[in-house]
């Protein structure tokens, strides 16, 4: 078969990834240095830092007492959403795992999807060689080698459980994923597993997970339920069957609001919205081209269409993004995935929701606007409608001078949720109760991809001397009626 340029690039990229992944297995000419070590406490999850293809920089130790007859090692690296990570565990007694002639030197090697390994006084069991050395008192060194190449890893843990009895062959094998996720409203589920040595020991470490009966079918089936999460933070719990944990994660409900008015719905396609919650991101800042990596957002509309969305602002308590253009009217579900958790919310989508930004970002008060003055000779002057008063420490209106009859004074307003209107005659703009001519309604040319809309109005000359006046936009009731009110001051 003849290779195209595309296939050549794919092969070169794959070869490069493999070289990166395994280069740590080859010792340098200067020889190997002693790895950093982190002690494990029996039964306690230890967070694990991984670099692709590398394990020799950090290894983990567990001290086995003379009374121990069995050690169960459990390594898990989760993504959101699953699946889990494939990995190899190398275990060596008395000294760190090393590399000789490009190969790891260890007493035991385990590999499967979830990184399980059992070592007993009778030798290694389950995914290991039963003729390998038996468990003995002293210090064991554990090195981890990810098998997946260049995959995002958001949470990894290593746990060493010690037992003074040998439960030979009595470890759980799951027929489904050992991690399950639930929305903020909770729900019920089941875990299908094999455990050949009854009685089965079941427990959970949290009070919001309730364990039900276990069927005596083969494989066994454990039923459980997850209570609704009324808090503002996501949470994680564990169901343990025998030695083996199943991680249950649950979203927190987030508040989804208009970025202009903080109304919690309904929302129009292409409008800019804000998620409020806690622990949403470890990063704070704007991303003009979209924030890749720390947070991902999925929206499923009323017809089941799935949209991937990139936020353009992140902080621990706030995420801003633009709703997709092609959302269907009706209820839509928003899921936000962070490095450590997931959040869920439900919103209503309608065609038009006219909303205006205010100068202080409160959704009320002085308008976020500019004045474009078109003079009789055709020249144009931009003027602000708000000033910052430093002594008072607040925004104050700058009176708009309508000038001579030859001046045309255009008020440029900024909003969201209204670009889909399309027909200028369908909007009724009122300034101080007087109808204003609408010149333009649509996406703001420079910031359309951030959900910003623009409305241009001619200020009626009859408003000269009116002082502070209220401004709002009205669309037909079937298009969600009236906008929020903002204010300007006319000289």
WOVEN-V7069 format. One record per backbone hydrogen bond with DSSP energy under -1.0 kcal/mol. NH is the residue of the N-H (numbers start at 1). CO is the residue of the C=O. E is the energy in kcal/mol with one decimal. If there is no record, write none. Layout:
# WOVEN-V7069
[[NH & CO & E] [NH & CO & E]]
This chain:
# WOVEN-V7069
[[8 & 4 & -2.3] [9 & 5 & -2.3] [10 & 6 & -2.2] [11 & 7 & -2.5] [12 & 8 & -2.7] [13 & 9 & -2.4] [14 & 10 & -2.4] [15 & 11 & -2.6] [16 & 12 & -2.4] [17 & 13 & -2.3] [18 & 14 & -2.2] [19 & 15 & -2.2] [20 & 16 & -2.4] [21 & 17 & -2.7] [22 & 18 & -2.0] [23 & 19 & -1.2] [25 & 22 & -1.6] [26 & 23 & -1.3] [31 & 28 & -2.0] [36 & 57 & -2.6] [38 & 59 & -1.9] [40 & 61 & -3.2] [43 & 160 & -2.5] [44 & 41 & -2.3] [46 & 158 & -1.9] [48 & 156 & -2.6] [54 & 51 & -2.5] [59 & 36 & -3.1] [60 & 142 & -2.5] [61 & 38 & -2.0] [62 & 140 & -1.7] [64 & 138 & -3.3] [68 & 65 & -1.1] [69 & 163 & -3.0] [70 & 163 & -1.8] [71 & 119 & -3.2] [72 & 161 & -3.0] [73 & 117 & -3.5] [74 & 159 & -2.7] [75 & 115 & -1.1] [76 & 157 & -2.6] [78 & 155 & -3.4] [85 & 77 & -1.4] [87 & 112 & -1.3] [88 & 145 & -2.5] [89 & 110 & -2.6] [90 & 143 & -2.8] [91 & 108 & -2.2] [92 & 141 & -2.4] [94 & 139 & -3.2] [98 & 105 & -1.0] [100 & 103 & -3.0] [103 & 100 & -1.7] [105 & 98 & -3.2] [107 & 91 & -1.9] [108 & 91 & -2.1] [110 & 89 & -2.5] [112 & 87 & -1.0] [117 & 73 & -1.7] [118 & 125 & -1.2] [119 & 71 & -2.9] [120 & 123 & -2.3] [121 & 69 & -2.1] [123 & 120 & -1.9] [125 & 118 & -2.7] [132 & 129 & -2.1] [135 & 120 & -2.6] [138 & 64 & -2.0] [140 & 62 & -2.4] [141 & 92 & -3.1] [142 & 60 & -2.9] [143 & 90 & -2.8] [145 & 88 & -2.9] [147 & 86 & -2.3] [148 & 86 & -1.1] [154 & 78 & -1.8] [155 & 78 & -1.3] [157 & 76 & -3.0] [158 & 46 & -2.0] [159 & 74 & -2.2] [161 & 72 & -2.9] [163 & 70 & -2.3] [168 & 166 & -1.0] [170 & 167 & -2.5] [171 & 169 & -1.2] [173 & 194 & -1.7] [175 & 192 & -3.0] [180 & 247 & -2.5] [182 & 249 & -2.4] [186 & 183 & -2.0] [187 & 226 & -2.3] [189 & 224 & -2.5] [191 & 222 & -2.2] [193 & 220 & -2.2] [194 & 173 & -2.1] [203 & 240 & -1.6] [205 & 238 & -1.5] [210 & 225 & -2.4] [212 & 223 & -3.5] [215 & 221 & -2.4] [220 & 193 & -1.8] [222 & 191 & -2.5] [223 & 213 & -1.9] [224 & 189 & -2.4] [225 & 210 & -2.3] [226 & 187 & -3.9] [227 & 208 & -2.5] [229 & 184 & -3.4] [235 & 250 & -2.0] [237 & 248 & -2.9] [239 & 246 & -2.6] [240 & 203 & -3.2] [241 & 244 & -2.9] [242 & 201 & -2.7] [244 & 241 & -2.0] [246 & 239 & -2.7] [247 & 178 & -1.9] [248 & 237 & -3.0] [249 & 180 & -2.5] [250 & 235 & -2.6] [251 & 182 & -2.5] [254 & 344 & -1.2] [255 & 276 & -2.3] [257 & 274 & -2.8] [258 & 263 & -2.6] [259 & 272 & -1.9] [262 & 258 & -1.7] [267 & 348 & -2.6] [271 & 268 & -1.7] [273 & 321 & -2.6] [274 & 257 & -3.2] [275 & 319 & -3.0] [276 & 255 & -3.0] [277 & 317 & -1.6] [280 & 316 & -3.0] [285 & 314 & -2.4] [287 & 312 & -2.4] [290 & 287 & -2.3] [291 & 311 & -3.1] [294 & 292 & -1.0] [296 & 337 & -2.4] [297 & 309 & -1.1] [298 & 335 & -2.8] [299 & 307 & -2.4] [300 & 333 & -2.5] [301 & 305 & -2.2] [304 & 301 & -2.1] [307 & 299 & -2.7] [309 & 297 & -2.5] [312 & 320 & -2.2] [313 & 320 & -1.2] [314 & 285 & -2.3] [315 & 318 & -1.3] [319 & 275 & -1.8] [320 & 313 & -1.9] [321 & 273 & -1.9] [323 & 271 & -2.7] [330 & 349 & -2.2] [332 & 347 & -3.0] [333 & 300 & -2.5] [334 & 345 & -3.3] [335 & 298 & -2.9] [336 & 343 & -2.2] [337 & 296 & -3.1] [338 & 341 & -2.8] [343 & 336 & -2.5] [344 & 252 & -1.5] [345 & 334 & -2.2] [347 & 332 & -2.7] [349 & 330 & -2.8] [350 & 267 & -2.7] [353 & 417 & -2.8] [355 & 416 & -1.5] [357 & 414 & -2.8] [359 & 366 & -3.3] [361 & 358 & -1.5] [367 & 487 & -2.6] [368 & 357 & -2.1] [369 & 367 & -1.1] [370 & 412 & -1.9] [371 & 383 & -2.9] [372 & 410 & -2.9] [373 & 381 & -3.2] [374 & 408 & -2.9] [375 & 379 & -2.7] [378 & 375 & -2.2] [381 & 373 & -2.1] [383 & 371 & -2.7] [387 & 396 & -3.1] [389 & 394 & -3.0] [393 & 389 & -1.8] [394 & 389 & -1.5] [396 & 387 & -3.3] [398 & 385 & -2.3] [400 & 489 & -2.6] [407 & 404 & -2.0] [408 & 374 & -2.6] [410 & 372 & -2.6] [411 & 457 & -3.2] [412 & 370 & -3.2] [413 & 455 & -3.2] [414 & 368 & -1.2] [415 & 453 & -2.0] [416 & 355 & -2.2] [421 & 418 & -1.8] [423 & 421 & -1.1] [426 & 423 & -1.6] [427 & 424 & -1.3] [428 & 474 & -3.3] [430 & 472 & -2.5] [431 & 434 & -2.8] [432 & 470 & -3.3] [434 & 431 & -1.9] [436 & 429 & -2.7] [439 & 456 & -2.8] [440 & 456 & -1.2] [442 & 454 & -1.8] [444 & 452 & -2.6] [450 & 447 & -1.4] [451 & 448 & -1.9] [452 & 447 & -1.6] [453 & 415 & -3.4] [454 & 442 & -3.2] [455 & 413 & -2.1] [456 & 440 & -2.3] [457 & 411 & -2.6] [458 & 437 & -2.2] [459 & 409 & -2.4] [463 & 460 & -1.8] [464 & 461 & -1.8] [466 & 463 & -2.1] [467 & 490 & -2.1] [469 & 488 & -3.0] [471 & 486 & -3.4] [472 & 430 & -1.9] [474 & 428 & -2.0] [475 & 481 & -2.0] [479 & 476 & -2.4] [480 & 477 & -1.7] [481 & 476 & -1.4] [483 & 473 & -2.9] [486 & 471 & -2.4] [487 & 365 & -2.3] [488 & 469 & -2.1] [490 & 467 & -2.7] [491 & 400 & -2.4]]
